[in-house]
Amino acid sequence: MADLIPRPSGRGGERGQLLLIAAFIVAVSFVALALVVNSAIFTENLATRDDVAGSKDALDHRHEVEQSIEETMIEINRNNSLDSNLEDLIKSNVDQISTQGGVQQSTQGRVVNITFDDWIEGKKIAQDDISDFTNATTKEDWTVVEDVGRIRNYKINITSDSNIPDIGSAHDPYKMVVEGIGGNEWELTIEKESLPGNNNILVEVNPETESPERCTSEFDGSLVLDITGGTIGGEPCHALRRLTDGTPMWLGTGATPDYDIKFENGHRIEGTYSFIVDKFANEVSGNMGSTGNGPYTKVAIYGTAVRYQYYTADVGYDTLIRVAPGEVPP
């Protein structure tokens, strides 16, 4: 090894030693830099590496199972004659989904099993017959449901714009108000744009302490507003999805649960509506009628929980899935 101790043999020797020390430092620096670069490359490769072989298939099939259960829940809740033994009904459907999926997956060497775990009882609040949004006694301002803790799948189908006032008209428009404890509110207003040749419906969302947001869609005889899904006429409605600063927003943002849902000027809109709330929510006596005759309520499935098991030679996946389509975050 080279002697790094300075020698008293003149300035030339000292310069040589300094050059040797400088070269040594540079070499160490290159080694350290190489270690850092290699570490970064290793980390990136690890982060972008594909999952274990077969895990994508497990997740894909899980998604198919969730969709099947969602569709089953929607059909059961849509059938107003089914207001008893809902647990047995959803359980038997889950068993069928498991059997059919298990047979299909077994042909590819996979063992799949779906087991019913539990269901969450809820209430369906709806109006199926096309009419205005007044209550059972044609009252224009009324409370639809009180003490709502959870809500999902809120849709309005506007079938006529003849009663919807233009923006700035002397008539007050239809308004849905979500009123929380302490009076804080989230409001949704439906109006028409008063521009020549314009046949647009305007939706304005006004959360408590936030600036109102708007979106529009052309009305061609029917217009579906998916309030919890954040769409109008099948297209994304930013007013139902985010605040002015980009923060995600949904039905009831800013209104403290458990909140009440109220309709104001219900005679200013015509069509149908439907949504599912938790079983602890309460409809106000006298406001609801019977199915096919204005607003009504019935027992419904709010959510379903199933055990999902997927096994192959390479993958073992066992998890609990909770299905509640169109649910608003708590």
Secondary structure as GFF3:
##gff-version 3
##sequence-region A 1 330
A	DSSP	alpha_helix	11	48	.	.	.	ID=ss1
A	DSSP	alpha_helix	55	78	.	.	.	ID=ss2
A	DSSP	alpha_helix	86	106	.	.	.	ID=ss3
A	DSSP	beta_strand	111	132	.	.	.	ID=ss4
A	DSSP	beta_strand	142	148	.	.	.	ID=ss5
A	DSSP	beta_strand	151	160	.	.	.	ID=ss6
A	DSSP	beta_strand	174	179	.	.	.	ID=ss7
A	DSSP	beta_strand	185	192	.	.	.	ID=ss8
A	DSSP	beta_strand	200	207	.	.	.	ID=ss9
A	DSSP	beta_strand	213	218	.	.	.	ID=ss10
A	DSSP	beta_strand	223	226	.	.	.	ID=ss11
A	DSSP	beta_strand	231	232	.	.	.	ID=ss12
A	DSSP	beta_strand	235	236	.	.	.	ID=ss13
A	DSSP	three_ten_helix	238	240	.	.	.	ID=ss14
A	DSSP	beta_strand	259	264	.	.	.	ID=ss15
A	DSSP	three_ten_helix	266	268	.	.	.	ID=ss16
A	DSSP	beta_strand	270	278	.	.	.	ID=ss17
A	DSSP	beta_strand	296	311	.	.	.	ID=ss18
A	DSSP	beta_strand	316	323	.	.	.	ID=ss19
###
